[in-house]
Amino acid sequence: MEKTYRNQLLLGIVVFLVLMVVAVVSIELIGKRFARDGEVDADIPVKIGAIYNLAGAQSSLDTPSANGAQLAVKELNARGGIHGRELLLVLYDGKTDPRTIAECAHRLIDTDQVCAIIGFSDTDMVLAAAPIAADAKTVFITSGATSPKLPGAVPEYLFLACFGDNVQAAAGAEYACEYRGLKTAYLLVGEDREYTRLLAAYFRARYTELGGTILREDSFTGGTLNFSAQIAALKALNPAPELLYIASGPDEIGRIVKQFRDAGITQPIFGGDAYDTPELVRIAGAETSEVYFTTHALLDEDTGTDRARAFIAAYRTEYGVEPENAFAALGYDTVMLLADAIDRAGSDDPAAILGALAATKDWEGVTGSISYEPGSRIPTKGVTIVSVMNGTFTYSETVVPEQVPAP
């Protein structure tokens, strides 16, 4: 009996010592992952995660964003990183598939142990990943998803680096109604995507508030190849509308514009930032004209800011092409914004990053200035109006809307 008791006691002591060693090692590892820079080995990188859709319907927006993000990391490391620590971007392809995106988010949190995550240009894609980050108390910054409902759907940890859809839709309505004097509209809405439904609803609200009239509203589903029914309904309107507002994703807008123009419809076509893709002119044709859209910036060396011109030159040097759209600059800005928060926090601890990011004030990026007001995780930014004339994107106006529909 005494021998058995001694054996059990020894076994208990061994187990206790093993658990203590495991605990100490775990605490040490956590401390090395997320510690103030003066307390961490400079050889341990600051790891941030990114998920972008490099394949699928969202790739024409997300691939430039990923390129911009990688360029920002390269520039930051060339300057010495963050407090002497290298910045490491762990990038995964979400393939425009919510299940794949969720798997990537879990991998970034559980395996890669990143301190924050960035990504996406679409609301539905963000909602596949951001709640997973929030459950792990990790910041998620979307570079280009513009739904103003997102912060409410993912409390505390989700930030936008871009304006909200209510802001861009109000800017488009004010430009059409007040700048151009276009008082009647036909509204076409992609019904199976939150981005397009919200954009159309916010445009309708602000346009009618300004005295505009919606003569007819039609819808379509993603993947529609033939818009003859919508074209026939539009052509039957008498009087004809003065403008068309088409809330579409990037994968459909070129096809829509081409079919409407081929049918002899010449009225100005207005829309949102999903138009900001090379696919618009590639599919609709080099003669595409009288198309107007709201976006985050027009990357033009002749009219852009010094910061924008520097970004264009760096992107061209790195990738051998001009930035494809404003989403390239949004990806770049999002990494730089996050790096600024980590720098101000003095730490890559997720809680410290959250506090520093929320306190961001007058941070200047390629796509404009970013401040987060108390209680808000959507920045106040001006909206760029781009016109397409003979296949060329041209700057028209920057609009800060006078009134914005509530989210």
Secondary structure by P-SEA (a helix, b strand, c coil): caaaaaaaaaaaaaaaaaaaaaaaaaaaaaaaaccccccccccccbbbbbbccccccccccaaaaaaaaaaaaaaaaaacccccbbbbbbcccccccaaaaaaaaaaaccccccccccccccaaaaaacaaaaaaacbbbbbcccccccccccccccbbbccccaaaaaaaaaaaaccccccccbbbbbccccaaaaaaaaaaaaaaaaaccccccccccccccccaaaaaaaaaaccccccbbbbbcccccaaaaaaaaaaaccccbbbbcccccccccccccccccccbbbbcccccccccccaaaaaaaaaaaaacccccccaaaaaaaaaaaaaaaaaaaaccccaaaaaaaaaacccccccccbbbbcccccccbbbbbbbbbcccbbbbcccccccccccc
